[in-house]
């Protein structure tokens, strides 16, 4: 087990309980402290965590991370992303990651998602268990309130760190925690339990939506692209649900509701001769012919034009515009002696396709091979004496 240990109340209780479990079962236990370097006392907090782990005989490691120039508005997200990158890097084979999220955290998360206009999946908040980097991420305290954890810590005489940034209302979560939730609890004492129950209902609904989308996706043979005619057969609700599932399965962040509507309008239901391109945080979607393509942002964009002279064809040639290195075995056979021009398509090229004795326009060959437009500048053209002698790619 690997515990994300901040030294605060919640993670201190989790560390003590996990140590008890490890002693009973013989499970291996480690703790890791992530220093975001956002507070001048963070180094002292790392020392406190080290002393606590030493007293419990728990393996400990402190890691410093750099958040770059993240703005105040994005600081929470940047810190979270940095933490989980470290967790993923440090998680060993067969280990599970434990974090100290509790019922109050769950309620705060649902309220924040609601205020952001999230859908059912967002309002499902945090799962108690989820796959994580080949292992599992567990939140064993998710059904326990912060008050219960505080009472336990006092009863056991535990010592913990109070991070003053938790009182900074410029952070959305702190404002919900310090002002909104206490106000709700004054009127509805069971608010946290009720909110968490709503999150569980949303999680069930989200699972059903995923099951429906997976059933629809099972009809498609290739997750790299989806056939537009088949997408058009679905009603809008099923289509958007399938698109969300496809994006998630491919590992990209979810586009906004407006961006998803743009994908549907400009890429799926638009006329066949219309070209669309929708980009969001880390993803990009384009359509070619009857296929809808999804890739990392920028991968579906047209590559720049290039031209290089390959003087010594016995050595590798680097093409910086494509960030690829060509080895001599990429060259066409039976070249005439001398240098070779290596370039992107210029327009009007004709060449002999493999196995074909008649010259053909490169543009027509692209169309016959159904090579999408954004990949055509990634086809490398070899020329000698202004004649195309071969092609390679797309790369």
PyMOL commands that set and color helices and strands:
alter all, ss='L'
color gray80, all
select helices_A, chain A and resi 9-25+42-56+72-90+103-115+120-123+146-155+164-167+172-187+191-217+228-232+236-249+257-268+328-330+362-368+373-376
alter helices_A, ss='H'
color red, helices_A
select strands_A, chain A and resi 2-4+30-35+59-64+96-98+129-132+135-138+225-227+277-279+283-288+291-296+307-310+317-319+324-326+340-343+350-352+359-361+380-384+387-392
alter strands_A, ss='S'
color yellow, strands_A
deselect
rebuild
show_as cartoon
